Amino acid sequence: MPTPQNSPRMLALNTLLAVERGQYGNIAVDTALKRTPLSEPDRHLYTALVYGVIERKTTLEYLLGRLASRPLGELDATVRLALCMGLYQLIYLDRVPDHAALDETVSLVPRKVSGFVNAVLRAYLRFEASLPRLPDGSRAPRENKLTTPDDWMARFPELTNPMEAMAVSCGAPVSLCETFAGALGYDRALSVLTAFGEKPPITVRGNTLTTTDEALATAFTAEGMEVLPALYAPHALRVPEGALTATKAFAEGSFFIQDEASQLCVAALDARPGDIVADTCACPGSKSFGIALSMENKGEVHAFDLHKSKLSLITGGAERLGLSIVTAEERDARCPDPDLLGKCDRVLCDVPCSGLGVIAKKPEIRHKDLTESTRLPAIQAAILEASAGYLKPGGVLVYSTCTILTAENQEVVTAFLAAHPEFEPLDFTFPAKGGEVTDIVSEGGMATLLPDVNRTDGFFIARLRRKE
């Protein structure tokens, strides 16, 4: 019997097809959920399938290439993605029984290929049965001897290339593995990519104008959510899961969602009440909000962004949080506002980047064409150059990205400092709040945060000061 169009699996298949056609995963998911109301369990299954298949595409397609009797390139997109969804359920979703994964996947495809799909999934179950199991009967590759690239190479002798083995093990394209290995070394690249495969908690920043961290934690707990303490940031709370935007606290403007790395970027800026601040690439606005809170809603925060269509994210968010000092304006960051030149106490320059530090939250980024990133350092340098003009003597500028590539980070800042002796690096330290992570200590005013070390987004922060 065919699967209903509004079932979580059919909805996931259609969403994955939309992503393959070029739509962003988070936008496709939000659109689908708005159009098709789902129960909470079905919602969890739907999102797990969409984001899981995107994240593990390299792994799943590698297995399909070994299990299917037809070449992967000859498979219709619907059939290929349905098979990926079936494999994902068999491998990674322990709560889905094998028979349900098989039957439901077969029902997604036309009858003429149902036998083929059934045969491929059963071939995986036979392969899985040959794998060593733990005493608890665990079947997931991460738990039964298919954890590392070496494990995969031992099981599949044709995997002789370490980069390809890393790709299959971590669910990342070979090109991304090579890029990270070139920047970080093989072992650290493997560690970072493994960390990107773990589901991060949602991190929020409390609105200190209206509530306290303790009161916000109590509000989340009252709605049945687990709350974890911050790792570094002073007003951060971590929530492993939950519909945060549906809470009473969100409606009341008691918090906004912001990763701890992003919060530390704001902390490094150290804006103070009465300051004049320029946030030159501000959308969606969380850093502007954090800056305004640091300033106790006293002073001026000029939030600029290239895209006029996104400015409502800033104005709407500021209104919800009760932040009256934030103003949003369309502006290319390479063309600064002449009325603000030399007048700002603080400048945040959070430049457009490759986004390779937020793969855990945006899994489709791992499949980006990395050649597109080669043009970014020139744009980033131009934005930094222009943004620096806002600062008055003694003012502080923070340059940041959500990537971990030195070409977009250290190299841009180092070149700027070499060309501008009137600027100097300003070191900073963020002490760890517990034993889970270590202190963040900058070198030459720069620090790179890594998901495996700091348990945050991959992020870069540079702090500079204009000499008196």
QUIPE-V814612 format. One record per backbone hydrogen bond with DSSP energy under -0.5 kcal/mol. CO is the residue of the C=O (numbers start at 1). NH is the residue of the N-H. Records with the same first field share a line. If there is no record, write none. Layout:
CO: NH + NH
//
This chain:
4: 7
7: 11
8: 12
9: 13
10: 14
11: 15
12: 16
13: 17
14: 18
15: 19
16: 20
17: 21
18: 23
19: 22
24: 28
25: 29
26: 30
27: 31
28: 32
29: 33
30: 34
31: 35
32: 36
35: 37
39: 43
40: 44
41: 45
42: 46
43: 47
44: 48
45: 49
46: 50
47: 51
48: 52
49: 53
50: 54
51: 55
52: 56
54: 57
56: 60
57: 61
58: 62
59: 63
60: 64
61: 65
62: 66
63: 66 + 67
64: 68
71: 74
72: 75
76: 80
77: 81
78: 82
79: 83
80: 84
81: 85
82: 86
83: 87
84: 88
85: 89
86: 90
87: 91
88: 92 + 93
89: 93
92: 94
93: 96
95: 97
97: 101
98: 102
99: 103
100: 104
101: 105
102: 106
103: 107
105: 108 + 109
106: 109
107: 3
110: 113 + 114
111: 114 + 115
113: 117
114: 118
115: 119
116: 120
117: 121
118: 122
119: 123
120: 124
121: 125
122: 126
123: 127
124: 128
125: 129
126: 130
127: 130
128: 131
134: 137
138: 134
140: 143 + 144
141: 144 + 146
148: 152
149: 153
150: 154
151: 155
152: 156
155: 157
156: 159
158: 160
160: 162
161: 165
162: 166
163: 167
164: 168
165: 169
166: 170
167: 171 + 172
173: 177
174: 178
175: 179
176: 180
177: 181
178: 182
179: 183
180: 184
181: 185
185: 189
186: 190
187: 191
188: 192
189: 193
190: 194
191: 195
192: 196
193: 197
194: 197
195: 198
198: 200
202: 239
203: 258
204: 237
205: 256
206: 208
207: 210 + 211
212: 216
213: 217
214: 218
215: 219
216: 220
217: 221
218: 222
219: 223
220: 223 + 225
221: 224
228: 238
231: 433
233: 236
235: 206
236: 230
237: 204
238: 228
239: 202
242: 244
243: 246
244: 247
247: 251
248: 252
249: 254
250: 253
254: 207
256: 205
259: 263
260: 264
261: 265
262: 266
263: 267
264: 268
265: 269
266: 270
272: 275
275: 277 + 300
276: 345 + 346
277: 302
278: 280 + 348
279: 282 + 304
282: 285
285: 289
286: 290
287: 291
288: 292
289: 293
290: 294
291: 295
292: 297
293: 296
295: 298
298: 274
300: 277 + 302
301: 303 + 327
302: 279 + 304
303: 329
304: 282
305: 331
306: 308
307: 310
308: 311
310: 313 + 314
311: 314 + 315
312: 316
313: 317
314: 318
315: 319
316: 320
317: 321
318: 322 + 323
319: 322
322: 324
325: 301 + 327
327: 303
329: 305
331: 333
332: 335
336: 338
337: 340 + 341
338: 341
340: 343
344: 392
345: 396
346: 278
347: 349 + 398
348: 280 + 350
349: 351 + 400
355: 358
357: 458
358: 361 + 362
362: 365
363: 366
364: 367
365: 368
366: 173
368: 370
369: 372
370: 373
371: 374
372: 375
373: 376 + 377
375: 379
376: 380
377: 381
378: 382
379: 383
380: 384
381: 385
382: 386
383: 387
384: 388
385: 389
386: 389
387: 390
388: 391
389: 342
390: 343 + 344
392: 395
395: 466
396: 347
397: 399 + 464
398: 349
399: 462
400: 351
401: 460
402: 357
405: 408 + 409
406: 409 + 411
409: 413
410: 414
411: 415
412: 416
413: 417
414: 418
415: 419
416: 420
420: 423
422: 467
424: 465
428: 442
429: 431
430: 440
434: 437
439: 441
440: 430
443: 446
445: 463
446: 443
447: 449 + 461
449: 459
450: 454 + 455
459: 449
460: 401
461: 447
462: 399 + 464
463: 426
464: 397
465: 424 + 467
466: 394
//
